[in-house]
Amino acid sequence: MKKRVVIIKSGLIGMLILGTTFPIKWPIVHATERQQTEQQTPFIDSSVPLLADSTGSMNTGEKTDTQEGNADVISSETTESEVVTTTSNSETNQSNAADAAEKTQISVTAPSAETNVESTDSQPLAAESTKSIESFNYDLTVEYDPIKYKALVLDLPIPEKYAHQTLYQDPQLTEDFYVYKTDKVYMLVGLWYTSEVTGTNQLNISWTSFTGFTINYYGLTAVLEYTDANGNLLFTATYNIRFTNSHLTIKYVDETGMEIYPSQTINDSTNEPYDVSTSAFIPQIPGYILDTSQLPTNAKGVLPRGEVTVTYVYQKAPTDYTDLTVKDTTIYEQDTWIAADNFEQAISKEGKTLTYEEFIAEGGRVSGQVDTNKAATYKISYQLNHVSKEATILVKPRFTAIKVHDSSIYVGDDWAAEDNFDQAVDRDNNPVSFADVNVEGSVDTKKPGSYEVVYRYDGVASKAVITVKADQTKVTAHDSELYTGDNWKAKDNFDSATDRDGSSVDFGDITVTGTVDTTQAGKYEVIYSYHGVESKATITVKANQTAVKVHDSELYTGDNWTAKDNFDNATDRDGSSVDFGDITVTGIVDTTKVGEYEVIYSYHDLESKALITVKADQTTVKVHDSELYTGENWTAKDNFDSATDRDGKPVDFEDITVTGKADTTKAGEYEVTYIYRGVESKATITVKADETSLKVHDSTIKQGDEWLPETNFDSATDRDGKKVAFSEVEVNGTVNNNIVGQYTVSYHYGAVIAHAVITIQAKVSETPDETPTEVPEENRPESESPGTEFPETEASDPITEEPIKARPETETSETNDDEKNEKRPSEQSDNPSATGQTTPIKASKQSTVKQLPKTGETSSVLLSVTGILFLIGGLVLLYRKKSWRK
């Protein structure tokens, strides 16, 4: 069972607090739904006075489970503009009305605004005031009057979200009902039941519930709670139900009581004031005039409960030609208006057409005023005799406006009045062309100053001030020189600019005419302009003689390289020489690695590239060590094998640099260095002592004795001092043992030559007269050889004091000095030495020697000996002479 709050004290049961003041006119109230979560307390409308306490008694009501006569009920949800209409049966006898209650028509209209139900601390609370639940508000207007003994049947709307659920609601007479929108509790008789609700909640209140009430009852407020089948409270709905129960009818009749004009009806609530004495309720009826002697006394008053009638009586009008014609007009604020403006014509009783002045003279009246300073609709009434006409004067807002602006111009500028005109509109806010505007004033653009110009249209004026200022516009630029290939921008030659006020101007606002072709030498003119002021700059493009010359090169791994190696020369823009120190070099060369390296030489954005190719260095020098013996010939080329240049090509020995040499006169090790382009190779030459020796001796044999070459051979050693067999010795020369004489035989081993003289002596003959056989010339000793040249004597040659060894000049011996000193005179005589210091004695060819005379043999021998001595001496002198000449 729901929890309820009883707000009626026991001492006041049965009494109704009555009394209120109704508004002048009842509005058509709409049903509104507002969902909220708040306390269930009805809104208290402070503008509605509370009802006064009732002095009447209250019958005890009884509980009913159902109500009769719910026929023809049409219901709707409480959305805007919805109407719920309940039709009722015709009214029956007032007696026994509780048993046969007739239905009264109920009209429910959805309003456009919501009404909130709120609580105040001083107001009694409905049930469960402290519980926060969902709440909905509805305002309803219905046609109902309790004293007509008709039941009040209402279809109360249910929130849409609950429209398809089965709900339960049990209105109680002892609570939850209030005087319309107040905090006064209203207890009805005989209303106590619980009903099942689906879609709408039909509230059926018997007219007997209002029995005994003496108040002008005009509505009630019901706060109803809705539960589900288990008694759980779902929401609360507050229904503000306003009664319409008074109806005023205005009738128009002639003297006989016959209606001559459609009646008007006003439906409102009891105690509402009304006034139907105005012209809106007293129409002019053609052919009739209002009988002012029979004006209704109830044209003003307060609406009673039920029906009331106000009647106006009209008389038949006599023939009267009076007529008025007026017109409605539209004017604008600040226009001039007079009553005659809306008057068109008037007709007198006699039928005469009247001017406005005649209309006034005939007693015509004009009532009403027009305020032309305020936009509004005004009614002016024109009356002549019994005829009244009303003219409507619409005073519209005057939109006429002129908008202009002040401006500043500069001396020499063009100016026209339209320059300062913005816009204009006429009275209806339509645009107005400048041609329709009047202009007063002028501007002298040749002289600085302030000038006022007035623009007028339709009585409206607007003023513009035009200030003529001195023009400080200035543009400054400069000439310049650059070179072909340089970058150039117009901004480069721009210095400054000022606007008309002398303020600085950005380059971006400058107009530039002309350009510079930096690819071609020449003079170019560029014009810098700002607001008609120009400045010219001449840009001279000179031929750029900048040049950087380099060359490609090849080098070999290990070579030294600097960037300057590939630089040839450079010139600046004017063709002047540029030092290498001013050149920017990009790139390096790694001479430790084979490859191609690009090096860039830059000067003033001009670049030149050199390609440096590092090739593998194939330079080689190959030599060998060697051994030789003292006395041998040696040249540096002996130990050279080969050499190649950096490209691997053969190199001649003549291109090799040799450092060091071998001294073949002394035994030892000698290091010789062979160099080609930095590459060195060393050879070691070992000079060993030459121990080659050859020993022979002279001999004398008798004519005819046997002689062999090995007879005169003693010994021989090779270079290393090892003994050499005679078979390895070469022997040159022959000995004819049959012919007396001296024979020289040469022995050869290696480079050593030894000579042996073999003397063939004649045997002592027993027959002195025997003439000896002559030695052949080819084997004859040189002393006996014909044609032998005898040298000069010592007395004839002063150089003969130095002893000279007789040695053959053409034959040499390479024996060492020790060996020479060790030879016996016999071994060395006639033997050429290795030094070649003696005149050689050629081996005589064997020849036949002439036989001397047998007589005087001793003299012959002496002569022979003497000849030999002279021969030897001559040879010695000859040799010395040759040596001296050398």
Phi, psi and omega in degrees: 000133184293150179281136183229154177249120180271118185250007179253121177288151185298329182288346184253001181298137179091351181253145180241125178281117189250171171104126175194166175247125182272152174294162183302317184223134178280127174280158173284111186271139182258153174275125178236149177244126175229119181271129178213166175240098183202182182287152184275070180235129182293148179290136181258115180273105184291345180281347180258117180297148178290152178289146176283157180296142180273145175260358181279175178257162181241126175287147178286125180276163177238154182284139175230141179275333181220166176233150184271161166068047178267049185274151172056044180266127177245123183237162179208154172296159188271055172269169185298142175069013177276147181232130175250122184239130177243124179266147181241158175284166179296153185294138180250181178303136182295335180286152182054028182293333180295327182277328183235058182295131177268152181276137177257149182292131180239124179246123181240123182236133180285126180276174180265351181232151181271153174240125181267145174253117183234169181241156173235162184297328185273354185268146175293145181265147172283184184299144174053053184290341183266000183262129179275115180224174178285137185227144179228143180243140178223134171253126183233142175239128183224152174274111183199139175220114185302330186284357176273005174059040176240140178292147176263114181244121181234139169262100183279129182292150177246141177308140186305323183294340179251005189297333184254017177254156175269118184243171178226138181213136182227093178294144181239139179288336187275355181197171176073000176246135184227157168299143190314114176054040172228181178258015179273122182286136181239117180257126179261159182265135170079024178238099179201103180198165174242129183232154175271133187240130173220119178083298176225159178250113181273116178261121184238109181248120180292148179298335180293341177295338180261004183298136178092355180278131180250011182269158171279080188289128184234008175156169179216163176239126180246127174253108187247140178255142181241134181235168172270186185296337181266008178082009179280127180293128180258311181198171177237138178237133178253122182247114175264106188254111181261131181267136166252117186218020177225137185223120181252128179244128177256122182247152180233116187227162174268191184296339182270356181090005180277134179291128182244002184205143182302134181284162177241148183231139175238120177255123182205194184256158179303142178075007174281132178289153178213160179209109180245027181265004182274168183298338179294337181252002179238084182286158173272120184253120182306133178084359181226153173231149183291133177274099185288349179279345181241036180294140182293140179279343182258026179293340175231149178162201180241137183294128174273170175288133177100212187260144176216146183230137174242130186237130174252134182253133180243147176254153175294129183277140175290170181292115183218123183272007182303131178206155179225141174232119176236173181222153173275147179223160176237126177232181182237158177307141179076000172287161175267133180225140172226159184300329182295341182297329183258359177274134177251305176195166177223150178242127180285172179303327182278353178098011180277135177282129186246140169282176181297319180294320178291325177300318179291320181295329180279004178098012177294148183233147176234128179233149183112157181228155177234120177263102184284359176266357183225123180292127180184176176254126184242142178251127178241124182260130177248127183231136174218119186058239180262002183264133179229132177231147183240132178249141179257125177248114178264113176265109183268155176299137177273112181269359183307127180204150174234127179245120177232175180219152173284160179204163174238133174232178184237155181308129180097347178290155171278147177215140174225152183302329181292341181300326183261003178272127179263298180194166175212147177231151179274192185299331182262015177071023175271143181300145178242133180286156181297332181297337181270000183260136177269136182242134178237126179114164180212171183230128176265102185282001179266351185229128177299144179159178178251134184232134178259134178232129183254133179248128183234141174204125175050045177083356179257134181236147177218140187246139176239140178252123180250118180259122178263117185248156175291137183273117180257019181298132180210142176228130180235130177222167182227156175282162179201165175238143173212180186241154179305136180096345177290156172276142179219137174232150181302330182293340183299325184260003179274130178261299182195168176204149175233150179274190185296336179268002181086004179279149182296144181244133178291151179300329180299342180266001182271136175269124182249130177238129181103160180214174182236125177265100184282003177271347182229135178292144180160181177250134184234138180252128179238133183251129178252122186236144172211114179050047174086351178263132185239154172218133184255143176234136177256122180251116180264118179262113181263151178297130181273113182264014179300130179212144174227118181247130178224174178222154175283160179205164175238141173216179187238153180308135180095345178290156171276143180217138171229156182301331183292340183301325184260001179275131178261297178193170178209151177229151178274189185300330182269004178088005179281149182294145181243131178292151179298331180297341179268000181270135175267125183249130178237126180112154180226166178237123178263101184282002176270349183233139176290138176164179176250132185236130180258126180239130183255129178251119187239144173209116180052054177069001175263132184240148172220139186249139175240137179255117180253118180260118177264114182256155177293132182276113182260018180298128177220152172224121181241128177225175178222155174283160179205167176234143173210179187242152178307139180094343180282157175279141178217137172232157182299331182294338183301326184261002180273130179262298182195170176205150176232150177275189186296336179267005179084010179274148181299147180241133178291154180297331182296339180270001182268136174267126183248130177241126181098161177206167179255128177268102185281002177271347182231136175293145178156176178255130183238131180258125181240129182256131178251124187235135172218112178050049175087348179266128183244150172215137185247141176238139177255121179253117179262116178262117181257150178296131181272112181262017179298134178215153179213121182240127175227174177217158176280160178207162178229126178233165178275150178304127179097344178289159180282139176226135177235151183300321183290352180297322183267358180277129178260299181196170176204144175233153177274189186297332181267007178085009179275143181296143180243135179288152181300333182296341180268000181263135179267135182241129176240139180110154180230159178233122176263100185288001180264349183242130181293138176155183177251134182238132178255126180242130180258137180248132184237131169215116185063234181260003184264132178237135175232142181246137174240134179259122180252118181260127176258113179265145178286142174286146178292116183274141175284344178247100184295336183283357183284127181273126183292153180287138182282134179289132179302148186295326184290341180242014185280143175298150185301329181296338181253355184291137179294153177079012180285131182269126179270133180286168178292158179280164180300327181294334182269349183231109184290350183271359186279007182290331181280128180295141180235132177275135180279112177222146177295136182285331187271349183243134184234159176232139182258025177288152182286170186296325181298317180297322181296320182288332183280345184290141176284157179303325181289329180283331184264348182296137180062009179261125177288138179270173180290339181279343179067037183266353183245157177284129182292148174253113184285140176295128182285139174287150179293127181218168180270124179268134179296140182280121177292160179296138180296327179283143182066041185298325181295317178299322179296319179296316181296319179297322179297316181295318180297320179297318180298316181299317178298321181298314180296315180298320178298319180297318179298313180298322179297317181296316180297321180298318178295320180295319180295320179295324177296000000 
